Amino acid sequence: MTTSTASREISAAPHVSLTLDSLDLAETYDLLGTRQYEHGKILVRELRVRRGQHVLDVGCGTALLTKHVADLVGPTGRVVGIDPLPPRIEVARRRARDNLTVQVGRAEDLSAFADETFDVIFYNSVFHWLPDKPLALREAHRVLKKGGRLGISTAAKEQPHDSDNLLKLAFGERDASKHHILHKVTSSELALLLGRTGFSSRLIIRTFTDQFSGVDEIIAFNVASSFGNAFSALNAEQKARARETLDAAAAKYRNPDGVIVLRRHLIFAVAEKRPQ
Ligand SMILES: C[S@@+](CC[C@H](N)C(=O)[O-])C[C@H]1O[C@@H](n2cnc3c(N)ncnc32)[C@H](O)[C@@H]1O
């Protein structure tokens, strides 16, 4: 597939709204987003973040992982977190300190930063939300130093999460996609996009297993992680019915203790900006 084919397919995906977030959802994400935080630490380890480095966290959310990176770069380093959602930045700002700043901003427009500013840039659980991935990658490439590293963890299109299969089981293939809108790519699409932008990359898929006490926790996690997009097409009555349908379908994923066990499959990409 060419880059233009990839962008055409990706932009044909349904619209992700950036207007449905709230302080309440951001605070819920800060509690339930420990799942993204845990795999984010693996991504950061693979990026070999060192003391004194200058790092950009794109789509930092409430800055749980940004703070971890600030500890790694230490007082001589610097981390900047950007996120398009003001409520996420409001919560993230509570973690700001001398070597950690956050600001509202989008992956597709890094004009706040000069060329070759950062040693490391990462998107942790963000890339599948971006409608224009080639533009975002070009911006990351521009603001990375030569030899700098880019890290991506993102849902693998070729290996659907159990939660995707649960939604399909509950609502059918067509309606499931209305409830959880992600612009996923496959590993080979991502490798191609990275190569065309001027990166050399290594990619692998890792599987994570999440446990949920019940469907209410699944719904809360998905709504907070999607900044209000999941289930947003439904009115209150439809939501109550959807909850019942989901609860029945979730029986397949319950362990003997009644806990719902769901696997997620994520592409981990570590890319390096090629010296021209
Ligand atoms: C699941 S959260 C991940 C947050 C954080 N990276 C973490 O690991 O906890 C997805 C984040 O992507 C951000 N996002 C969505 N569209 C974006 C865009 N166009 N540019 C940058 N970030 C975006 C959302 O605002 C949200 O905070």
The ligand as an SDF file (V2000), in Angstrom:
LIG
                    3D

 27 29  0  0  0  0  0  0  0  0999 V2000
   -6.0580    6.8670   25.6380 C   0  0  0  0  0  0  0  0  0  0  0  0
   -5.5210    8.5010   25.8650 S   0  0  0  0  0  0  0  0  0  0  0  0
   -3.7500    8.2550   26.1510 C   0  0  0  0  0  0  0  0  0  0  0  0
   -3.1860    9.3400   27.0280 C   0  0  0  0  0  0  0  0  0  0  0  0
   -1.7160    9.1640   27.4260 C   0  0  0  0  0  0  0  0  0  0  0  0
   -0.8560    9.1230   26.2690 N   0  0  0  0  0  0  0  0  0  0  0  0
   -1.5100    7.9440   28.2820 C   0  0  0  0  0  0  0  0  0  0  0  0
   -0.6570    7.1140   27.9480 O   0  0  0  0  0  0  0  0  0  0  0  0
   -2.1970    7.8220   29.3050 O   0  0  0  0  0  0  0  0  0  0  0  0
   -5.5420    9.1560   24.2100 C   0  0  0  0  0  0  0  0  0  0  0  0
   -5.1170   10.6160   24.1400 C   0  0  0  0  0  0  0  0  0  0  0  0
   -4.9600   10.9930   22.7730 O   0  0  0  0  0  0  0  0  0  0  0  0
   -5.2420   12.3500   22.6840 C   0  0  0  0  0  0  0  0  0  0  0  0
   -5.4710   12.7640   21.2960 N   0  0  0  0  0  0  0  0  0  0  0  0
   -6.5780   12.5920   20.5390 C   0  0  0  0  0  0  0  0  0  0  0  0
   -6.4110   13.1760   19.3360 N   0  0  0  0  0  0  0  0  0  0  0  0
   -5.1840   13.7280   19.3390 C   0  0  0  0  0  0  0  0  0  0  0  0
   -4.4410   14.5040   18.3960 C   0  0  0  0  0  0  0  0  0  0  0  0
   -4.9590   14.8060   17.1930 N   0  0  0  0  0  0  0  0  0  0  0  0
   -3.2120   14.9250   18.7380 N   0  0  0  0  0  0  0  0  0  0  0  0
   -2.6820   14.6070   19.9480 C   0  0  0  0  0  0  0  0  0  0  0  0
   -3.3460   13.9030   20.8850 N   0  0  0  0  0  0  0  0  0  0  0  0
   -4.5710   13.4570   20.5850 C   0  0  0  0  0  0  0  0  0  0  0  0
   -6.4990   12.4840   23.5490 C   0  0  0  0  0  0  0  0  0  0  0  0
   -6.7580   13.8040   23.8840 O   0  0  0  0  0  0  0  0  0  0  0  0
   -6.1510   11.5770   24.7250 C   0  0  0  0  0  0  0  0  0  0  0  0
   -5.6200   12.2930   25.8030 O   0  0  0  0  0  0  0  0  0  0  0  0
  1  2  1  0
  2  3  1  0
  2 10  1  0
  3  4  1  0
  4  5  1  0
  5  6  1  0
  5  7  1  0
  7  8  2  0
  7  9  1  0
 10 11  1  0
 11 12  1  0
 11 26  1  0
 12 13  1  0
 13 14  1  0
 13 24  1  0
 14 15  1  0
 14 23  1  0
 15 16  2  0
 16 17  1  0
 17 18  1  0
 17 23  2  0
 18 19  1  0
 18 20  2  0
 20 21  1  0
 21 22  2  0
 22 23  1  0
 24 25  1  0
 24 26  1  0
 26 27  1  0
M  CHG  2   2   1   9  -1
M  END
$$$$
